[in-house]
């Protein structure tokens, strides 16, 4: 490499510029060039190990390191030692509360994924136990979740008809769950959790609201007791389907049950919102609704009068399902694709709330949990947002609340499932509608509208995509908008014209600070981004446009001509060959107009690359200053006198 | 909207902070909130009309506007009025020179696209005439180009076998050319030219070098006189094919012709490089080679001894081909896909050299030219880099040199094509090898290696992708690397710890300036990017990591504890809801550690959004300063005294 052979050592020796008007003796410095390996290693570290996970291991004996690794994999080892009875009391109450909430939800969510009701319950038994040992979050409640169930159902039914081939359908569901788990575990193990950071908050809020509406619409089937319902999820198909069936007459008993209990549930939710201490009212309301409505149906035998009931619920705990997973054939590939897709999306929404402490560690725990789940007749589970909130409010202390919940679910499976046979579908529809209402986060939507109109457009795009087309389409829109915003950000960085705040050495954006005055004969431009191939042309053109605008103004107002262009590089963290090329072109264009190019405060990476590309020689070392003020002090007085 | 209702007008009234130690009276300002429409309009303008194309139209009468629009579409109207005989002399010489270069190249490039030789010549007749009327560049030379021909050939032969079904093949080629033209014209019309800015310079250099090697390898067929040659383009398949045929013996006459003329061509190229004035030697060398070798073959009837010759060359100018384009059926879709793909790639490489004045205008001209070309038996043409360079050096003044070239090609087609029948394929191979040698830009590659090691990796990736896999695969790698770099840039922005340069008010990166000293009790961090959902979590974590590192150091060296964290926001051009959320979390984390959060110099967009989200109220207006120096002056002395 050609570094270090030059005759200046570590800073630009502005020869002949010692008589400059700088008020101090500082010069632009650049650190020694880093080798390829160092640069690569640092890049990898910042990308994958941004949270510095090995910090604890530093300077520890080997046995301690082993223990730390084990405790890293199974955090239970860490907190179990300090577990007290007082903590158990909290966990016990919380566990019971979330169990009462999850049992009816599980049955409903399983239906959303077109799976038998007991599979939903299975998924709240084994996975929470695995998570309790490996997870890092205290108050997350594990089990099936609404949006993920909807998504899995949508993806699976495109491959196999759940009504005609329920056996193959559930096999594919377990296969997809297995690969979802593998994907999660891999992402966690290879520390690729950061990949999900590419969906914007606004797009997620819009998508979630859209998904909530879609799930709600799907519930109209159970709510109105419609037998033949569309398989599509967009609002128009659903409304047509509803309209067609309404003409044929609905089952009034079903509607009565659904509507009265929905009103009950929403009332308890409202009460809980008004008085946080009464959160348990809304938490146990679903179970109470199920019990009362089941009892009513059983007594009146309303199912004989057309009220649809759960029926197909099996007794007993999870049977093994290892042999059901497709290990060969075309469904292996399909299961893989669906699993990866479901988890890529599910992961995204996990990031919305602040439940994750160490994203990558959490992914590993969730992944292992789903792998084991797929072999014990469970479908994809994750942390449920609504139940996690209840868990927290019910005073959970550790992941033991999940264990309590799992045990309750187990007892339910062993003892009381036969009773659920007479549970009307309408009540499950009401419970799901009640649960997804809170996914419509209109407060955040309003905040986004206030803060950033463009972001709000992204939100609307994702929302209408889900509601009017499909979940996948809405997601596509969300991703496209998010990526588009990123790309726009890097192709069209902001630039600002700077002026001096009188009696200070501060140079600021003249648009923001009208009191900042321009220095006669000098134009100061700040570029607010790294200069890369994506924006190098634009930056050059934009600077020349500032100059043209300035010149027009000068002609009109008969001011002195611009003789110096100072480019403030403080925010320019990096530059590449295209960027340097653009600077060279800028220099040429300025030379034609007899304007001198001056650079202020280039950062370490920038000055080093400018030097490697010999741009510092081209422009002249005496044209590079530590601050705008230094540069102005050197050049401005002269030119101002020239007027 | 909630703007303007607050009781401060346009600046944060730091109540109670008037006794602050600021040495001036300036406060952080924010401009009035912009409406949705203004914001949208400005965004569209900066994205699509960054070069402000309507500047000329301002304040002009209607007739003038019409004339400007016409002249905008047909720049010939503009420059034709000032065309002189002196200019024509330059154009005439340049036109003859590029004609002598393009005739043999066209025949060779057509073979690269698996099209008959005369189609190559057709493509140098009609398209240059259209371009001359509509193009903006003076020295671009229009016609078939090496990489684009290779790419079109690769894409087309995947659909139709050019040997078995030459008629259908050429029909698909015209269809693809038509849609390539439409795509170009649309991109130009809708000002989407900026889309191509997403391929990094390094990836393009690597791809081009790889394509040159691939094209060179393909020429071994003609060069060695191999009859059965692999259809794959990767180096391993080609080498196996060559090796297999070498065993069966080669045609020594073919190799003799190819090798001797390649030596001649490379020698002339070297001479031209050493002495720029002798560029014409290398420019006419190909035509001379063709004439001499054709004459030799004709005299010795070497074709009877196994020397492959061009043979299938038709006399006469372009026949119409409108009826040959697939307007219906599956090939319509395929032709569309290939055309779009070819142009998306071709466009990318056009940006490499600085031939474009107005990218979008140029696209419109090239698109129209290809649409007309597809109806007159031409295949996709563009500006050839090597011929454009010759055109410039030969002293072209306007696009008339393209007209001269077109006329020479027309005369060739009408009068002398029968003579090309005996041109040996080996000579065409030599000419193409000679032409693509200059695509291997090792000087730039070396510069990239010097400036940025990571960029060089991207270059190598694209290069080896093309050479060892295929053109498409190489391109995929190039795009993936380029996009990956952009995404990495936005997820992992740089941050820097700042220190004060003694005796100044300047705060700079302590890594770059070891003389910068930290202020006791105060940590100053600068974030070097807009804070968006992509990086908000990382930025928060990174700041907390700086803090942890600092605290460890303080414990070791028994220094005073950090009490104030100043975040310098000058480079933070924008923030979104995720970013604000991250700041809120940072504030919470700091409150736990009893550290005060202070913001310095937020830009207009940032302060406005912080205010909309009420973060300014949360942190307190007296914690927001115009500069780091102001903040330090207010807080540092106190804390320093606390030691």
Interface residues (C-beta under 8 A of the other chain):
Chain A: X1 X2 X23 X24 X26 X29 X30 X31 X36 X39 X40 X43 X46 X47 X50 X51 X52 X194 X197 X198 X199 X200 X201 X202 X354 X444 X447 X448 X450 X451 X452 X453 X454 X455 X482 X485 X486 X487 X488 X489 X490 X491 X492 X493 X494 X496 X501 X503 X504 X505 X506 X508 X509 X511 X512 X513 X514 X515 X528 X529 X530 X532 X533 X534 X535 X537 X538 X541 X542 X545 X570 X571 X573 X574 X576 X577 X578 X580 X581 X585 X601 X603 X604 X605 X609 X612 X613 X626 X627
Chain B: X1 X2 X23 X24 X26 X29 X30 X31 X36 X39 X40 X43 X46 X47 X50 X51 X52 X194 X197 X198 X199 X200 X201 X202 X354 X444 X447 X448 X450 X451 X452 X453 X454 X455 X482 X485 X486 X487 X488 X489 X490 X491 X492 X493 X494 X496 X501 X503 X504 X505 X506 X508 X509 X511 X512 X513 X514 X515 X528 X529 X530 X532 X533 X534 X535 X537 X538 X541 X542 X545 X570 X571 X573 X574 X576 X577 X578 X580 X581 X585 X601 X603 X604 X605 X609 X612 X613 X626 X627
